[in-house]
Amino acid sequence: MMDLSNRPKEKLELNKLQKRLRRLTGQAISDFNMIEDGDKVMVCLSGGKDSYTMLEILRNLQASAPINFSIVAVNLDQKQPGFPEHILPAYLEELGVDFHILERDTYSIVKEIVPEGKTTCGLCSRLRRGSLYGFAEEIGATKIALGHHRDDILETLFLNMFFGGKLKSMPPKLLSDDGKHVVIRPLAYCKEKDIEAFATMKEYPIIPCNLCGSQENLQRQVVKDMLQKWEVEFPGRTETMFSAMQNVVPSHLADTELFDFKGLKQAPDALNRLNIISL
């Protein structure tokens, strides 16, 4: 981390960011009961700004939490050409964090199956998820922590609406389909711009993704640009949209599985009461 001892303004800003991220992360953990006493939390560390920040904030909370839980950092080395294998082990050893480097050549599988020029993110994420789920079971992790933040959650909501025909997003807490794994997103309430500023000040050794990060015209990037433009034009709009995700009214949507529209009938004495009021 950069030395801020002689730069009080930058030091103050870093402290403010850390307090804000810690408060919002703690609130999300509390709201969704993400971490419980005795949990072994597997922190998935990609080498990006989000996962570095998540690890930092969770370690910070761990030191003062009223419950006991352990943290183990796990990086999935997908064997992308040029991947700097030494960076994360060196960083984690310096921190004194328990960690594992999981080696799985998902890169070759993705490149073999996905045609040139097509988006690789879907297949890559499924392979990555399967590898991490399996390893979590192997090491006895009770929670799998991912570094998705508020902006990721909003972007996913619009992606599913625009391209998937579903009103769904990334939940802050998720039970895997087989019921074996609980996935948590502790940064669910945190803004990407705060995380980015925090990571810059901390000077994390960022590792870019050469598989999907370099692809242009991704649907997610289009949605991200749209939301950022809205926020510039109408400050606070993304905050309002995220609040809407926490204030769902099923009876005012159109999902017949979610609300009993067919069983919705007028009360038997409704007409009688209406006549009395008219008189």
Phi, psi and omega in degrees: 000145180297149179279115181251013185299327180256016180228076187301325181295313179293323178296320178296317180295320178297317179297320178297316179298315182296318179297319180295314180295321179295317180297313182292322178294316178298322179295317179296318179299318180291314184300323185251009180049053185290319185235131181240166182301130179089358180296147168248109187264119176270108181270114182280113186252112183268338187100007177262171184300324185291313183288326174299314181296317179301315180299315181300312184291320178296320178295322179295316179291324181302324183292335184237004183292148178284357178240162178258128174211152181253158181234134172228127180271137180228126175247134177263108177277106185271009176064039173286137180304132178082005180295124182283089188296339186277339191296306184293314177304318180296318181295315184287326175296321178295324178286334185081028181266137173296135182207162175224142171253113183263116183262117178218123183278067177283338180302311182297322180296314181297314182295330180285322187271318185276126178299150180302132179093347179271157180292129182265350190301319184300305181294317181301316182293324179293317178294319180295316180298316179299318179295317182290321177299314181297320181288325177300318178294322182296320183265000177076029178286136180265340178223143177246114184261125178248152188269022179291140182247186185301319182294321176300318182294317178294318179299319180294324176302311181289325176300315180292325178289314185285321189242346183245349180066029180226146176262083181207164181214204174270115178284148177299335179219134187218138172262128181297159185303326181274359177076009185268337189230139174252118180260133180236151177234084185299337181270016186305330181265357187268140179279143180299322183295327176291318179296318180297316179295319179296314181296323179295316180293325180281347180056050177295145178283080186294134177248114181288154176269114181274354181271303183251334185296338183268356181285137180264159174063030175292146179301322180297322180293324177297315179294319178301314180298321180298313182294321179294322178295317178300318183294325177292316182286325182227080182307132180096354183296317181294326177298316180295319180295321178293322176299324179298327179292340180261002180227068184270135178243092184305326183290348180250019172247211184214029179265111183289344176277336184269332181219142183277078178291323181296327181273000182280112184227161177292142178298141184307322184261015184299316182293320179298317179295324179294320179295322180296317181296322181294321179294000000 
